[in-house]
Amino acid sequence: MVSASAAVLALAVLCWPIRPGMTRLRGVVAADARPRGRTRLPRPTTFVVAFAFGSVGWALVGAGGAAAGALAAATAWRRLAARRALHRTLTAVNGLTEALRSVVAELRAGAHPA
């Protein structure tokens, strides 16, 4: 019974619809938000940040410090990345809201919808 439930759950997850609106919005924001003419350095990954802080923790305290430093750095780095993603999403949504408000204002003033 459990294996049948797991198989049905796996099929449900495979059939779960993607959110095409968010992917389209992400593509538009990413294309417009990039500065022109400047190249950016690649951002370090979570592993690199955790390894660096783990090394510092190892040098200062030992194995416990390494584990604590790596976990704290990885957690902080992931939270920072999530905050950046949320900020980008909210900026895009605010821009869309302002555009829709201006369209509604024009329609209320009597402009043709086309």
C-alpha positions as CSV (number, residue, x, y, z in Angstrom):
1,M,0.0,0.0,0.0
2,V,2.8,2.4,0.8
3,S,4.6,1.7,-2.5
4,A,1.4,2.4,-4.4
5,S,1.0,5.7,-2.5
6,A,4.6,6.7,-3.2
7,A,4.2,5.9,-6.9
8,V,1.0,8.0,-7.1
9,L,2.8,10.8,-5.3
10,A,5.7,10.6,-7.7
11,L,3.4,10.8,-10.7
12,A,1.6,13.8,-9.1
13,V,4.9,15.6,-8.7
14,L,5.9,14.9,-12.3
15,C,2.6,16.3,-13.5
16,W,2.7,19.4,-11.4
17,P,2.4,22.5,-13.7
18,I,5.2,24.9,-13.9
19,R,4.6,28.6,-13.4
20,P,5.3,30.1,-16.9
21,G,4.4,33.6,-15.8
22,M,7.2,33.8,-13.3
23,T,9.7,32.4,-15.8
24,R,8.7,35.0,-18.3
25,L,8.8,37.8,-15.7
26,R,12.2,36.6,-14.6
27,G,13.5,36.7,-18.1
28,V,12.3,40.2,-18.7
29,V,13.7,41.6,-15.5
30,A,17.1,39.9,-16.0
31,A,17.4,41.3,-19.5
32,D,16.6,44.9,-18.4
33,A,18.4,44.9,-15.0
34,R,21.8,44.1,-16.4
35,P,24.1,47.1,-16.6
36,R,25.5,47.8,-20.0
37,G,29.3,47.8,-20.6
38,R,30.3,46.4,-17.2
39,T,31.3,42.9,-16.6
40,R,30.6,41.4,-13.2
41,L,32.8,39.1,-11.2
42,P,31.1,35.7,-10.7
43,R,29.5,35.3,-7.3
44,P,30.9,32.6,-5.0
45,T,28.8,29.6,-4.4
46,T,27.5,28.5,-1.1
47,F,30.1,25.8,-0.9
48,V,33.0,28.3,-1.4
49,V,31.7,30.6,1.3
50,A,31.1,27.6,3.7
51,F,34.6,26.3,3.0
52,A,36.2,29.7,3.6
53,F,34.5,30.2,6.9
54,G,35.0,26.6,7.9
55,S,38.7,27.1,7.3
56,V,38.8,30.2,9.5
57,G,36.8,28.3,12.2
58,W,39.3,25.4,12.0
59,A,42.3,27.7,12.3
60,L,40.8,29.6,15.3
61,V,38.9,26.9,17.3
62,G,39.3,23.5,15.7
63,A,36.8,21.0,14.3
64,G,33.8,22.4,16.2
65,G,34.6,25.9,15.0
66,A,35.0,24.7,11.5
67,A,31.5,23.0,11.6
68,A,30.0,26.1,13.2
69,G,31.6,28.5,10.9
70,A,30.6,26.5,7.8
71,L,27.0,26.1,8.9
72,A,26.6,29.8,9.9
73,A,28.2,31.0,6.7
74,A,26.1,28.7,4.5
75,T,22.9,29.7,6.2
76,A,23.7,33.4,6.0
77,W,24.7,33.1,2.3
78,R,21.5,31.3,1.4
79,R,19.3,33.8,3.3
80,L,21.1,36.7,1.5
81,A,20.5,35.0,-1.9
82,A,16.8,34.5,-1.0
83,R,16.5,38.1,0.0
84,R,18.1,39.3,-3.2
85,A,15.7,37.1,-5.2
86,L,12.7,38.4,-3.3
87,H,13.9,42.0,-3.9
88,R,14.2,41.4,-7.6
89,T,10.7,39.9,-7.8
90,L,9.1,42.7,-5.8
91,T,10.8,45.3,-8.0
92,A,9.4,43.6,-11.1
93,V,5.9,43.3,-9.6
94,N,6.0,47.0,-8.6
95,G,7.0,48.0,-12.1
96,L,4.1,45.9,-13.5
97,T,1.7,47.5,-11.0
98,E,2.7,51.0,-12.1
99,A,2.3,50.1,-15.7
100,L,-1.1,48.7,-15.2
101,R,-2.1,51.7,-13.1
102,S,-1.1,54.0,-16.0
103,V,-3.1,51.9,-18.5
104,V,-6.2,52.0,-16.2
105,A,-5.9,55.7,-15.8
106,E,-5.7,56.2,-19.6
107,L,-8.7,54.0,-20.1
108,R,-10.7,55.9,-17.5
109,A,-9.8,59.1,-19.2
110,G,-11.3,57.8,-22.4
111,A,-8.3,56.6,-24.4
112,H,-8.9,53.8,-26.9
113,P,-7.8,50.4,-25.6
114,A,-5.6,49.7,-28.6
